[in-house]
Amino acid sequence: MASAQRHDMLDWPFFEERHRVLARELDAWCDANKAAFEHAEPIVSGPQGRAAVDEQCRRLVRLLGEGGWLRYGVGGAAYGGHGDTIDTRAVCLLRETLASHSGLADFALAMQGLGSGAISLAGTDEQKRRYLPRVASGQAIAAFALSEPEAGSDVAAMALAAREDGDAYVLDGEKTWISNGGIADFYVVFARTGEAPGARGISAFVVDADTPGFSIAERIDVIAPHPLARLRFDGARVPKSQMLGVAGEGFKIAMRTLDIFRTSVAAASLGFARHALDEALDRASSRRMFGQTLGDFQLTQAKLAEMALTIDSAALLVYRAAWMRDQGKRVTREAAMAKWHASEGAQRVIDAAVQLWGGQGVCSGTPVEMLYREIRALRIYEGATEVQQLIIGRDLLKAHAEGHADESGGTR
């Protein structure tokens, strides 16, 4: 259910009427499909739990595709997308709304967009026609394979090798922490082709899940169950026609993709935080103690006020970054600020909600306990908080140096 605070937010000048309509329609759709989200996050670990999560994720992808929501993560109306370009504000509203209803539903939508985003940005017409309509309709599951055992935040340390061999590239190495690993129909894979040292020697490929030499080396269990895996490439032969862009452009393609979806991670954090505040308000209004409700205590009111302040400030950062990108502006610093503040802030808001719930807050399966497990990963993936701090600091120093150079007519 949408909160009153969120409805007020839709009147902000960041949004156009189509965004307001989208948010209200998705809220109504989520309420109508509430049963599909219930029990969507089992906490059973091991093969049994993974099988259940895999099936739920497949079902949610199909449901979101049938509802038309996956189209917003695909660029190009000719390929099943909602428009010619990806509307960042729409993607953020979708993630915020879904996260407030179901963490796994948000995950399902986000990974479709992230997994196909590079194809939308850099794919050939044939590549787009082959993959994007199936992603938009929910008929194919996508994945984005960037991280490696020794190359997470440090992408330039990537070791997965792609060796040119006739009309193909042969891939050898591993990827890990890959969302949708084990259930995806195809993976956008980044590998070192060696045109130059570091990040300039990386290329991007679309690798179908049935490619010989490609396998799932290990399934990974995490505290908020999602399909996650370590991938292995052992002489996997990928046709040159499956390369995205040109050789050596993979790092740029990855960063352009993350610039879209990093802001949406902040939006998902915002959705989790709004859900937590709603649960905290319900608890504070109904829990009686010492002859009054929990909400009658000034300490409770102060905590609720702090939670609301954190949420509103995060929302302003999220939709500033989304609006700027939709205007064609560079948003590296703004997206990093949004992700840092929203994910760290949501962790504090959810922790406060658990505290207000007392002992019930740490009981498995309660809404605030599930939110507590969901939020933790968002402070790490698509760039940990510490990486966002470095991005912002470096960008500030660069802008400062450029400003002084302009004033003096040269480098100081």
N, C-alpha and C positions, 0 to 999 in steps of 0.2 A: 504494500500500500504506500502511495506517495505521501511524504510528509508535507505539512503546510509550508515549512521553510523552503522545501524544494520548489513548490509551486511559485513562491515569491521570487525565487532565483530566475525562473523562466522569463520574468519581466525585465531582466537586465538587458542593456543594449548590446551585449555580446551576441544575442540570439535574433534570428529572423522568425517570422511566423511559422515557417515550415518546421523549425526546430521545436517550437512549442507544441505543434500538432504531433510531431513524432514522439516526444516525451509522453504526452498524454495517451496516445494510442498504444504505446508499448506498455505503460502502466496498466491500462485496461486489459491488454493481451496477457500480461503476466498474472493478473488477478483471475482471468478466465481459465488460465492453464495452471493454476496453483497446484493441482494434484500432481502434475508432471514434475514439479520441483520438490515435492515432499520426499523426504528420505533419499535425496539425491546425492548425499555425501556419506556413505557408510564408513565406519571407522575400523572395519575388519581389515587386518593386514594380511600379507601373504598372497598366494595365487588366487584364493577364493575372493578376497577383497578386490584384487586387481581386475579379475574377470568381471565383477559387478560394476566397478567404476568404468571399465572400458565400454560395457554395454550401455550404461547410463549416458556416457559421453556421446556415443554414436547416436543414441535416441534423441538427445538434446540437439545435436547438430542437424538431424533430420527435421526436428520440430521447428528449430529456428529458421531453417531453409524454407520450410513450408509457409512459415509466417512472413517471409520476405525480409527478415532482418539481416541476413547474411549479405545481402546485396550491398549494404552500406560499407562493407570492408573491401569491396572490389571496385577498381577503377575502370570505367568504360561501360556505358550503357549497352554497347554492341556485344559485350562479353558477359552480360548478366548483372552488371553493376547498377547501382541506383542513379548514378550520374557519370559524367565524363571524367571526373576526378573524385578522389576520396574526400568526403566532407568530414574534416577532423572533429568539428563540433558535434556532428551527428554520431560519429563513432564514440565520442566521449559520453554523450547522453545515453547511448545504448548500453555502454559498459556500466555507467553509474546506476542506471535503472536495474539492469539484470543483477548486478552485485548486491543490490539491496533486497533482492528476492532469493537468489541462489548463487553461491560461489561457483558451482560447477557449470551453471548456465553461462555465467560471465566468461569463464575459462573457455568454454566451447566456442563462443562467438569470437573471443579475442584471438585464439590460436588459428582460427580460419583466416582472419584478416592478416595476422602476422605471417602465417605460412604462405599466403598468396600475395602479400604486399609487394615483394620484390618483383614478382611477375607483372603486377599492375604497373610498376614504375619502369621496369627495364626490359620486359619481355617482348619478343617479336609478335607479330600478328598471329602467326601459327601457334606459338606457345600460349598466348592469351586465349585463343579459340579452343585449344585442347584442354586447358586446366580451369580457367576462371568461371565459365558457366556452371561447371560441376561443383565448384566451391560455393558459388552464390546460391545454388539450389539445395545444398546440403547433401549432394550425392557423392561427393569426394571429400576426404579429410586431408587437410594440409598441415605441414610442419616446417619449422624454421630451425635449421641446424647450424649454429654458429659456435657455441661453447665447446671446449675440449678439456680433457683432464688437466692440462697445464696451460690452458688459455681460456680464462673466463673473462674477467675484466680487461686483461691484457690481450686483446684480439690479435695484436701484431705478433704474438708468440705462437700463433697457429702452426700446427705441425702436419695436419692432414695433407698429404701430397697428391697432386693431380698431374700425372705425367702424360705428355702428348704422345699419342701412338696412332699414326695414320689418321683415320677419320673419327677418332675418339680420344678421350682422356681416360687414363686408368687411375682410379682412386685407391689409396692405401692409407689406413690410419683409423682414428676413432673420433667420435663426437660424444658428448655426455650432457646430462641435464636437459635432454631434448623433450619438450612438451609435445604431446600426441605421439611420442615414440612408441611404436608397437601397434598403433591403430591407424596411422596415417597411410593414405594411398600414394602420397608423394612427399618428398622432402626438398626444400630449397637448401642446398649444401654449399658451404663456403670452404674452399680449399686453396692450398698454396700452389700456384702455377709458376712462380719464380721469375716473373718479369723484372722485379726489382726487390730490394730488401724490405723487410717489415711489411707494413700494411699495403704497400703499393704492389706487392706480388701475390695478391689474393684474387681469386675469381669465383663466380657464383654459378652453380649448376642446378638444374631440376632433375632429381633422381627419383625414378619410380620405385615403389616399395618392392616390386618383384624383380629388380635388377640383379642378375647373378653376381655374386661376390659381396652383396650387401646383406647384412643380418642384424638382428637385435641381440646385442651381446649380453644385456642385463636389463631387467626391469627394476626401477627404483621406487621404493616406497617413501612417501613424505607425510608430514603430520596432517596436511589437508589433502586427502587422496585425489590425485589427478593422474592421467596417463603420462608416464615419464620413463625415459630409457636412455641407456648408453648404446650407441650405434657403432658397428664395425664395418669397415670397408677393406676387403681383402682381394685386391685385383678387380675391383668393380669397374666395368667398362661402360663409360657414359658417352654417347654420341656427342660430337661437337655441336650439333644442332640443339643440344640441351643446355648450352651455356647461355647465361643471361648477360646481355650487354657484350662487352669485349673483354679479352683477357686482361687481368690486372685491375679491373674496375669493381671487383667484388666488395672491397671494404667500403667504397663510396655507396654502393647499392645497399649494403647492410645498414650503414648509418642513416641513409635517407629513409629506409623502412622504419628504423627505430625512432626517428624524429616524429613520425606519425603516431606510432603506437606507444612510445614512452609517455606521452601526455595522457593516453587512454589508461595506462596503468594508474596514474594519479586519479583519474576519474573513477576507476574501480575501487580504489582506496576510499574515495569519497562516498561511494555507495555503501561500502561496508560500515563506514563511520556513521552515516545517517541511520542505517538499520540499528546500530548499537545505541544511538541516542534515543530512537523510538522505544527500544526495549528498556532502556534506563528510565525513560519517562513513565512508561507503563508500570514498571516496578515501583518507582518512587510514589506514584499516585495510588497504588493498591496495597502496598506492604504496610501493615500497621504494627507499630511498636511504641511502647511507653505512652499509650493513649492517643497517639496521633499517627499520621502517615509518615513514611520516610521522607517524603517531599516537603513536609512542614519544617524539617530541620534546616537551619541556615547553611550548615556545612554541605548538605545535599544540594541546595539551591546554588551555592557557589560552584560546586563541581559541575552541575548541569550547564551553568553559564559558561564555564571554561570549555566544556565540550562543544557548545554551540559556536563559540568564538573560533575555535580551532577548525570547525567544519566550514564556516563561512569564509574564513581567510584562505583555506585550501581551495574552495570553489572559485574564488576570485582568481587565484593563480592558475588553476586548471583551465578555465574558460578564456582567460587572457591569452594563454599559450595557444589554445585551439583556434581562437579567433584570428590571432596573428598569422598562424600557418595558413588558414583559409584565405587570408589576404595576400598570400604569396611571400610573406616575410620570413626571414631566417629566425628560427626559434630555439636554437641549441641551448642558450642560457635559460630562456623562459620555460622550456620543457623540463630542464633539469631542476629548476626551482620548484616547479609544480610537483614533480615526482618526489623530490626530497620532502617537501613540506607536507604533502597529502599523505604519503605512506607512513612517515614517522608520526604525524598527527593522528592518523587513524589508529595506529597502535596505542597511543595514549587514550584516545576516546574509548576504544574497545576495552582496554584494561580498566578504565574507570567504570564502565558498564558492568564488567565482571565483579568488581568490588561492590557495587551497589546491589547486585544480585546476591551477595553473600555466599554461603555454602553452595547454594544451587548454581551459582555461576561457574563452578568448576565441575559440575556433573556432566558426564559425557552425553552429548546429544542435545543439550539446551542451546537455544539460539546464540547466546553470548559466548558459550564455550566453542561453538563451531566457528564463530567469527574470530575468536582469538587464534584459532589454528589457521584460518584462511589468510589473515592479514600478514602473518610473519614473513611469508615468502616474497610479498610485494616490496619489501624493503631491500631485497637482494636482486631479484631478476630484472632483466633489461637495464642493468646498471645499478649496482649497490649504492646506498646513500653516500658512502665515502667517494665513490666515483663521481656522483653528481656534484659533490662539493668541489672536487678537483676541476670539473668542467666549468663550473661557475667562476671559480677563482682565476683560472687561466683565461677565460673569456673576458673577465673584468680587466686583467692586466693587459691583454692584447688591445682592448678598446682604449684603455688609458694611453698606451704607447702610441697608438694611431692618432689619437686626439692631439697629443703633444707634437707629433711629427707634422700634422696639418698646420698647427699654430706657428711652428718655427720654419716651415717650408722645407724640412728635411728631418733626418733621424737625429735624435738627441744623443 
